[in-house]
């Protein structure tokens, strides 16, 4: 598309088959001449159509074609998320989606040329492969080129989360092309390698890859048939299945069920939030500190496309499982900490966008959160206001005063240096960035919920 408004995405530079660009906020992908034969083969054989029908691949349509280039327009992804923001079950489901695609391709003499976790997005509650150019012809006798990448992006972090600690997926922030296998092996306990599949795809793989991966000796010594490739996939599936999240509880995973808050307070809060959301009249919301997702679900029921963040990994895990069972398609739960949001990453810090760069959203929901940022993390009120103003046009925020039992508990183990943490200072700080439209007391809790609009 010859348009002077075309903007090539800075993250799209690694694939020689084509690149992604944007025109007037619409995403397109240009396919280079070298990939056109494969693209046409995928079209004519119905492989693309089958992947679309199975809801494994993001649908696209051809908008322009010539002998030299083809331009396609993929369906819009509501919110781009990254593997280091997913809970365990999301990463596991993304791995299974990738393997299912690889099996289908092998049945059609094709295969994946890469197996990056960043090729997956979550849409309508399910993983969806988004790279239409990740396919190539299967050549008998050659090993799966994406195997090593799959192990780094999926098996290594899943094993670490399963056998060591659920938060170790955050290592993916430091290793943008997957966790090195030798590092994963050095951290994992010995019991993990009692699983034959993990012993093979992590331990032995790491030892051999250090010496032989990519060498001519290794490549030429392999004589891998299609049946052997299916056997490899079955073994990889076993490795993914060997990773299971152990039952556990965290500080916040039973927050609402613990009886900390009365039903009257919660019902009053729901009514206020519902009224404020309706008044704001927006399409999207980011729920910061979603916990069990009670208010994210309320927003979703009101028709808003909702992204629900929480810093507690198990809260997000439980919410994702709940949404998978209940079938609420317009909520995306993610692991995210307001006091330490996802940064921009990759080459020139432009391959993966920060949370701020993926906004703004229509509405930010910050319920029972401000005391955790201001007191728990020593962030001044004016800085909190400035940051939230960058995230969205509207803000629903619940102010929790110092005499609240939870704030008293927080201050019982530290010195109270927060002289400016008061309702008056809060209003003064936030009015510099926002106009206050409404406020309401949440039951008899002493807490106040504000509806504000960015200036």
C-alpha positions in Angstrom: 0.0 0.0 0.0 1.7 3.2 -1.2 0.6 5.6 1.5 2.8 8.3 3.0 1.0 7.7 6.3 2.4 4.1 6.5 4.4 3.6 9.7 6.5 0.5 9.9 6.3 -1.0 13.5 9.8 -0.8 15.1 9.3 -4.3 16.4 8.9 -5.8 12.9 12.4 -6.2 11.5 13.5 -9.8 12.2 11.5 -11.7 9.6 12.9 -11.5 6.0 9.5 -12.7 4.7 7.7 -9.4 5.4 6.9 -6.7 7.9 4.1 -5.2 9.9 3.0 -1.6 9.4 0.3 0.8 10.5 -1.9 3.2 8.4 -4.3 5.4 10.2 -4.2 3.2 13.3 -5.0 0.1 11.2 -2.5 -2.8 11.2 -1.3 -4.4 7.9 1.4 -6.9 6.9 3.4 -6.6 3.7 4.6 -9.9 2.3 7.9 -9.9 0.3 8.3 -11.6 -3.1 10.4 -14.4 -1.6 7.5 -15.6 0.6 4.7 -15.3 -2.0 5.0 -18.9 -3.3 4.5 -20.3 0.3 1.7 -17.8 1.0 -0.1 -18.8 -2.2 0.4 -22.5 -1.3 -1.1 -22.0 2.1 -4.0 -20.2 0.5 -4.7 -22.7 -2.3 -4.4 -25.8 -0.1 -6.8 -24.4 2.4 -4.3 -24.6 5.3 -5.0 -21.0 6.2 -8.7 -21.5 6.1 -8.5 -24.6 8.3 -6.4 -22.7 10.9 -8.9 -19.9 10.8 -11.8 -22.3 11.3 -10.1 -24.0 14.2 -9.5 -20.5 15.8 -5.8 -21.2 16.0 -4.6 -18.4 13.6 -5.6 -14.8 13.5 -7.7 -14.3 10.4 -6.6 -12.0 7.7 -7.7 -10.8 4.3 -5.8 -9.8 1.2 -6.2 -6.1 0.5 -3.6 -5.7 -2.2 -1.6 -8.1 -4.4 1.0 -8.0 -7.2 3.8 -10.2 -8.4 6.2 -8.5 -6.1 4.3 -8.0 -2.8 1.1 -8.9 -1.1 -0.6 -6.8 1.6 -2.9 -8.5 4.2 -5.0 -7.0 6.9 -5.2 -9.2 10.0 -8.1 -8.9 12.4 -7.5 -6.4 15.2 -6.1 -7.8 18.5 -7.9 -5.9 21.4 -4.8 -5.8 23.6 -1.3 -7.0 23.0 0.2 -8.9 26.0 3.5 -10.6 26.5 4.6 -14.0 28.0 6.1 -12.4 31.1 2.6 -11.0 31.9 0.9 -14.4 31.6 0.0 -16.7 34.4 1.1 -20.4 34.3 -2.0 -21.7 32.6 -1.9 -19.0 29.9 1.7 -19.9 29.1 0.8 -23.6 29.1 -2.2 -23.0 26.8 -0.1 -20.9 24.5 2.4 -23.8 24.3 -0.4 -26.3 23.4 -1.7 -23.9 20.8 1.7 -23.8 19.1 2.1 -27.6 19.2 -1.4 -28.1 17.8 -0.5 -25.8 14.8 2.7 -27.7 14.3 0.9 -31.0 14.1 -1.7 -29.7 11.7 1.1 -28.3 9.5 3.0 -31.6 9.5 -0.1 -33.3 8.3 0.1 -31.0 5.3 3.9 -31.2 4.6 4.5 -27.9 6.3 6.0 -26.8 9.6 6.6 -23.8 11.9 9.9 -22.0 11.1 9.8 -20.3 14.6 8.1 -21.0 17.8 8.2 -17.8 19.7 5.8 -17.3 22.6 5.4 -13.7 21.2 3.5 -15.2 18.2 0.6 -15.9 20.6 -2.0 -13.4 21.8 -5.1 -14.1 23.9 -8.4 -13.2 22.2 -11.8 -14.1 23.6 -10.2 -16.0 26.4 -8.1 -18.3 24.2 -4.6 -18.3 22.7 -4.4 -17.3 19.1 -1.4 -17.5 16.8 -0.8 -14.1 15.1 2.1 -14.6 12.7 0.8 -15.6 9.2 4.3 -15.9 7.9 5.7 -18.3 10.4 5.1 -21.3 8.1 7.5 -23.1 5.8 7.7 -26.4 3.8 8.6 -29.5 5.8 11.8 -31.0 4.4 12.3 -34.7 5.3 15.6 -35.4 7.0 15.9 -32.0 8.6 15.4 -31.4 12.3 12.6 -28.9 13.4 14.4 -25.6 13.3 12.1 -24.1 15.9 12.6 -26.9 18.5 15.3 -25.1 20.4 13.3 -21.9 20.5 10.2 -23.7 21.7 12.1 -25.2 24.6 13.4 -21.8 25.6 10.1 -20.0 25.3 7.8 -22.6 26.8 9.2 -25.7 28.4 12.0 -23.9 30.4 9.7 -21.3 32.0 6.9 -23.8 32.5 9.2 -26.2 34.3 10.7 -23.4 36.5 7.2 -22.2 37.4 6.0 -25.7 38.1 9.0 -27.1 40.1 10.7 -24.0 41.6 8.5 -20.9 41.9 5.5 -19.5 40.0 7.1 -16.0 39.6 10.2 -17.3 37.7 8.4 -16.6 34.4 9.6 -13.0 35.0 13.0 -14.2 33.9 11.5 -13.8 30.4 11.9 -10.0 30.8 15.6 -10.4 30.9 15.7 -13.1 28.2 13.6 -11.8 25.3 14.3 -14.9 23.2 13.5 -17.4 25.9 15.2 -18.7 29.0 18.6 -20.3 28.2 18.3 -24.0 28.8 21.6 -24.3 30.8 20.2 -21.6 33.2 16.9 -23.4 33.6 18.7 -26.7 34.3 20.9 -25.0 36.9 17.9 -23.7 38.8 15.5 -26.7 38.6 15.6 -29.3 41.4 16.7 -32.8 40.6 13.1 -34.2 41.0 12.1 -32.3 37.8 14.4 -34.5 35.8 12.7 -37.7 37.0 10.2 -36.8 34.3 11.7 -38.5 31.2 10.4 -35.8 28.9 11.9 -32.9 30.9 15.2 -34.9 31.3 15.3 -35.1 27.5 14.1 -31.7 26.4 15.8 -29.7 29.1 18.7 -31.5 30.6 20.0 -33.5 27.7 19.0 -30.8 25.2 21.0 -28.2 27.2 24.1 -30.4 27.4 24.1 -31.3 23.7 23.1 -27.9 22.4 26.1 -26.3 24.1 28.4 -28.5 22.0 26.6 -29.3 18.9 23.6 -27.1 18.2 23.7 -25.7 14.8 26.9 -27.6 13.8 27.1 -29.3 10.5 27.8 -32.5 12.3 24.5 -32.4 14.1 22.5 -31.3 11.1 23.9 -33.9 8.8 23.7 -36.7 11.3 20.0 -36.3 11.6 17.7 -38.3 9.3 14.3 -37.2 10.7 11.2 -38.5 8.8 7.8 -37.1 9.2 6.8 -39.9 11.5 9.8 -39.2 13.7 8.8 -35.5 13.7 5.3 -36.5 15.0 7.1 -38.6 17.7 9.2 -35.6 18.7 6.0 -33.5 19.0 4.4 -36.2 21.2 7.4 -36.1 23.5 7.3 -32.3 23.6 3.6 -32.5 24.5 4.6 -34.8 27.4 7.1 -32.3 28.6 4.4 -29.6 28.6 2.0 -31.9 30.4 4.7 -32.7 33.0 4.5 -29.1 34.2 1.7 -28.6 36.6 1.1 -25.8 39.0 1.1 -27.1 42.6 -1.8 -26.1 44.8 -0.9 -23.0 46.8 -2.3 -19.9 48.5 -0.9 -16.4 48.4 -1.4 -13.2 50.5 -4.2 -11.9 48.2 -5.7 -15.0 46.5 -8.4 -15.4 49.2 -8.9 -11.6 49.8 -12.7 -11.5 49.3 -13.5 -14.9 50.6 -11.7 -14.2 53.9 -14.5 -12.0 55.2 -12.3 -8.9 55.4 -15.1 -6.8 53.9 -18.9 -6.8 54.6 -21.4 -7.8 52.0 -23.0 -4.3 52.4 -19.7 -2.6 51.5 -19.1 -4.8 48.5 -22.7 -4.4 47.2 -22.5 -0.6 47.7 -19.2 -0.6 45.9 -20.6 -2.6 42.9 -23.5 -0.2 42.6 -21.2 2.9 42.6 -18.8 1.4 40.1 -21.6 0.3 37.8 -23.1 3.8 37.9 -19.8 5.5 37.3 -18.8 3.2 34.4 -22.2 3.9 32.7 -21.7 7.6 33.2 -18.2 7.5 31.6 -19.6 5.7 28.5 -16.4 4.0 27.3 -15.5 0.8 25.5 -12.4 -0.3 27.3 -11.1 -0.6 30.9 -7.9 -1.5 32.7 -8.6 -2.9 36.1 -5.4 -2.3 38.2 -5.2 -4.6 41.2 -8.1 -6.8 40.1 -7.6 -9.5 42.7 -10.4 -12.1 42.1 -11.7 -10.1 39.2 -15.0 -9.2 40.9 -15.1 -5.7 39.4 -13.5 -6.6 36.1 -16.4 -9.1 35.6 -18.9 -6.3 36.4 -17.3 -4.1 33.7 -17.3 -7.0 31.3 -21.0 -7.5 31.9 -21.6 -3.9 31.1 -20.0 -4.5 27.7 -16.5 -3.2 28.2 -13.4 -4.9 26.8 -11.5 -5.4 30.1 -7.9 -6.1 30.9 -7.5 -7.2 34.5 -4.1 -6.7 36.1 -2.8 -8.0 39.5 0.7 -8.3 40.9 -0.3 -11.5 42.7 0.4 -14.4 40.4 -2.1 -16.8 41.9 -4.9 -14.2 41.7 -4.4 -14.0 38.0 -4.1 -17.8 37.7 -7.3 -18.4 39.5 -9.1 -15.7 37.5 -7.9 -17.1 34.2 -9.2 -20.6 35.2 -12.5 -19.1 36.3 -12.9 -17.2 33.1 -12.0 -20.3 31.0 -14.7 -22.3 32.8 -17.4 -19.5 32.7 -16.7 -18.4 29.2 -16.4 -14.6 29.7 -14.6 -13.7 26.5 -14.0 -9.9 27.0 -11.7 -10.2 30.1 -8.0 -10.6 29.7 -6.2 -11.3 33.1 -2.6 -10.4 33.3 0.2 -10.3 35.9 1.1 -6.6 36.3 2.3 -4.4 39.2 1.4 -0.7 39.1 4.5 0.1 41.1 6.7 -1.7 38.6 4.8 -1.9 35.3 6.1 -3.8 32.2 8.9 -1.8 30.6 9.8 -1.4 26.9 12.2 -4.2 25.9 14.3 -5.5 23.0 16.6 -3.9 20.4 16.5 -0.1 20.9 13.9 -0.7 23.5 11.3 -0.9 20.8 10.5 -4.6 20.3 8.1 -4.9 23.2 6.0 -1.9 24.3 5.7 -0.7 27.9 2.3 -0.7 29.5 2.0 3.0 29.0 2.7 2.6 25.2 -0.1 0.2 24.9 -2.6 2.7 26.1 -4.4 4.8 26.7 -7.5 2.9 27.6 -11.0 4.5 28.0 -11.2 3.9 31.8 -8.8 3.0 34.5 -10.2 1.2 37.5 -8.1 1.6 40.7 -10.1 0.2 43.6 -8.5 -0.2 47.1 -5.2 0.3 45.5 -3.9 3.8 46.2 -2.7 3.0 49.8 -0.6 0.1 48.5 1.2 2.4 46.0 1.5 5.5 48.3 2.2 3.7 51.6 3.4 0.3 50.5 5.7 1.6 47.8 6.4 5.2 49.0 5.1 6.8 45.8 3.9 10.5 46.3 0.3 11.2 45.4 1.2 13.6 42.7 3.3 11.0 40.9 0.5 8.5 41.2 -1.9 11.0 39.7 0.4 11.8 36.8 1.0 8.2 35.9 -2.7 7.2 36.0 -3.5 10.2 33.8 -1.2 8.7 31.2 -3.0 5.4 31.2 -6.6 6.5 30.4 -9.1 9.2 29.9 -11.4 8.3 32.8 -10.5 7.1 36.3 -12.5 5.4 39.0 -10.4 5.4 42.2 -11.2 4.4 45.7 -9.5 6.4 48.3 -8.7 4.5 51.5 -8.1 6.8 54.5 -5.4 6.3 57.2 -7.9 5.2 59.8 -8.9 2.2 57.6 -8.1 -1.1 59.3 -5.9 -2.2 56.3 -3.9 1.0 56.4 -3.5 0.7 60.1 -2.2 -2.8 59.7 0.3 -1.6 57.0 1.6 1.1 59.3 1.8 -1.2 62.3 5.1 -2.6 60.9 6.7 0.6 59.7 7.1 4.2 60.7 4.4 6.6 59.6 6.3 9.0 57.4 3.3 9.7 55.2 2.2 13.1 56.4 0.7 14.1 53.1 -1.5 10.9 52.8 -4.9 12.4 53.5 -8.1 13.0 51.6 -7.4 16.7 51.3 -3.9 16.2 49.9 -5.2 13.4 47.6 -7.9 15.7 46.1 -5.4 18.6 45.7 -2.8 16.3 44.0 -5.3 14.6 41.6 -7.1 17.8 40.6 -4.0 18.9 38.8 -4.5 16.1 36.3 -8.2 15.2 36.6 -11.6 16.9 36.9 -13.7 15.2 39.6 -17.2 14.4 38.2 -18.6 12.3 41.0 -17.8 10.9 44.4 -19.6 8.4 46.7 -19.0 6.8 50.0 -18.7 3.0 49.8 -21.2 1.9 52.4 -20.0 2.7 56.0 -16.4 1.8 55.3 -15.0 5.3 55.4 -13.7 4.8 51.9 -14.7 7.1 49.0 -14.9 6.3 45.3 -14.2 9.1 42.9 -15.0 9.3 39.2 -12.5 11.6 37.4 -11.8 12.7 33.8 -8.4 13.6 32.6 -7.9 17.3 32.0 
